[in-house]
Amino acid sequence: MSSTGESRSSAEVQAAIRKRVVIYLSSGKGTQQSAADIFMLSLSAVKKIWKRYQLQGDAIIKAHQRGPKQSTCRLTVRQAQQITMQIRQSPPQQHGLPDTLWTAKVVRELIKKRPVSSTRSGM
């Protein structure tokens, strides 16, 4: 049986699955292996859910926000637009960069090398 993987579902669905696994194992109706089979999870996922439940209690059942806690963007929207326009209009060599293709590394170099104008410039 293939496991679908708990991480592919929404946070609410994951919380519901964790809750059902905990209820099933708490009732003593079956083993962790049978819970994995019933809920289509890997055995290691069921073991992780059960262990976290035993250590943290009901807190692990609640849906958790996924992704970064806050924005990791260091550019303003205007700055990102300016960089995007520069990338679309010319190759890296025209900006004094040795590469021929725009890669994430080359874009970072462009941002470091050529400061973009402030958002307070009268827009």
C-alpha positions, 0 to 999 in steps of 0.5 A: 500500500502506498502512503499518500503523505500527510504533508500534501493535505491542507492544514485542516485535513491534517488536523482531522487525520491527526485527531482520528489517529489519536482517537483510534490509538487511544481507544486501543482498537488497533496498533500503529501499523493498523492505524497507518493502513486505515488512514493511509499514512506511513508507519513513521507518520503515525508514530510521530503523531502518537509520540507528539500527542503523548508529549504535547497532548491535544495541542498537536491536533489543532490546525497549524499555519503553514509556511513562513511566519512573516514575509521574507521579501527584502525588496519593496513591490516597486523595487521588485518591479524595477529588478524584473524590468531590468531582467526582462530588458537585458542579459546579465552581461549588460549589467556587468555580470559575467553570466549569460543566463539569469539564474537566482544567483545572478539576480542576487548579484544584480540586486547587490551590485545595482541598488534600486531606487526608493519607493519615495521617488515620487510615484 
